[in-house]
């Protein structure tokens, strides 16, 4: 009986800690033209962040696959540059920013400024004919300098940040059904 209680307590603690370390991702998008009437998109090579995670090649491949899957689900045909309506660029960078947070000093109990690193991804859509930016989203998430137990890896943070950015892309309203690409 005691072992069962300890196991359930451990499972509950793991679930709580995993929830505490889920990255919070902020997204802001800008619409500058008609995007949802497009039928096909072409993914440009991903611009590497200044300080990439150790396994950047795997992260980059995962990013391309994730964006393709999300855009296909939203009704776009992902394919070659020739004949595409939109070109999608993905640019990543690590930015040092100042955030206000509560002091960790139990006697201080006040707000303080703390400098942290954030993963920043900008996904932009360019009209293939005019070469003008018609839509963009910026997604950012904290990149912890020390990874606590149960916290996501930097690779997982980059992929989650990209997922949220790509999910902000408007669905296609074109009549043609999407095809995998």
N, C-alpha and C positions, 0 to 999 in steps of 0.2 A: 504494500500500500504506500509506504513512504517513498519507494523508488518511483512509483507512478506519479506521485505528487511532485517529486523533484523533476521528473522528465517534463511534466506539464508546465511547471514553473520555468524551466529552461527554454522550452518552446515558446512560451509567452514572452519571455525576455528577449529572445532572438527576434520575434515578430515586432516587438515594440522598438528595439534598436534599429531594425531594418527600416521601419517607418520614419524614425527620427533622422536617418541619414539619406532619405530620398532627396535627390537634388531639386531645389526650387528653381524653376526656369522662368525667366521673364521674357516675354516677346512683345515687340512693337512692329506693326506693319504699316507700310505706306502704299497706297494705290495711286498710280499716276496715269493709268490708261486701262483699256479693256483687256482683261486677261482670260476670263472664263470662256470667251468665244473661240479661243485657240483649240486646235485638235491635237497638235503634235509638239513635242518639246525635245530639245537636245541638251544633254548635260555636258557642260564644259568641265575640264579638269579642275579638281578641287585645289584652291590656293591654300597651301600649308601654313598653319600658324607659326609664329616666330619660335615658340618653344613647344614642339610637338610631343605627344606622349611617346614613351619608349617604343611601343608597337604601332607606329604611325601607319605603316603599309597596311596592316590588317584593319586599322581604324578607318583609313581612307576607303578601302574596299567595302567595308560595312556601311559607310556613309553613302556611297554611290548606290549600293543595293537598296538601302532603306529609302532613299529619295525616289528611286525608280519605282519601287513598290507602292509608295504613297501616291505618287502622281498617276500611276496606272489605275489605282483604286479610285482616284478622283476623276477618272474619265479621259486622261491624256494618253496619247501614244508616245512612248519614249523611244527615240531612235537617232539616226544619224543627222548631221547638220543639214544636209540637203533636203529641202522641202519641209523643214520644221517651221512652225509658226513662232515659237519662242525659243530662246537660248537661256538656260538656267545656269547661273554662276553661284558657286559656294565659296566664300572666303572665311577662313578661320584665323583667329588671333588670340593671344593671351594678353589681357589688359590688367594693369595694376590700378585699382580704384580705392577710394576712401569710402568706407561705410560707417554709419553710426550704429553702435551697439552698446548694450549694457556692460559695464565694467565687470570683469571676473573677480575683482577684489571685493570680498563680502563687506568690508568696511566702507567702501567708496559708494556703492549703490547709486551710480550716476551714469549718464551716457558718455561714451568716449569715441573718438575717431580711430578706426583701425584700417590699416592698408591690407587689402586682400587681392588675390589673383582671381580673375574670372575668365572662363572660356566664352569667347564671343564668336558667333557665327552669323554671317550676313548672307542670306539667300536672295538673289535678285533675278528677275525675269526681264529679258530684253526682247523687244519686237524684232524679228529677224529682218524685216524689210527696212524699217526706219533706224534700227540700231539704238532706239531710245529705251531707257529703263521704264517699264510700265508697272512694276510691282517690286517691292522688297520687304524683307522682314529681318529684324535683328533679334537674335535670341542669345541670352547670356545666363550663365550659371556659375556658381562659386566653384573654384578648383582648390580644394584644401591642400595645404602644404604638407600636412601630416595626415595620413589616411587612418582614421580610427577603425577598429574592428567593425565588420558588417557594412562599412560605407562603400559606395560604388567606387570603382577604379576610375582613373582619368579617362580611359577609353570609354567606359560606360557613361560617364558624364558627357563626353563629346557626342556620343550617339544619341543620348536622350535629348540633348540640346538641339541637335539636328532634327530629330523626330518632331519636336514641338514646332520648330521653324517650318518644316515641310508641311505639317498638318495645318498651318495657317494659310497655305496656298489655297485660293478659291477653287471649287470644283468646276470642271468643264461643263459648259452648257451646250456643247456641240452635239449634233444629232448622230454622229458616227460612233459606233461602239469602240471602246479601247481594245488594243491588241497588245499582248505582252511584248516586251522589248528588251 
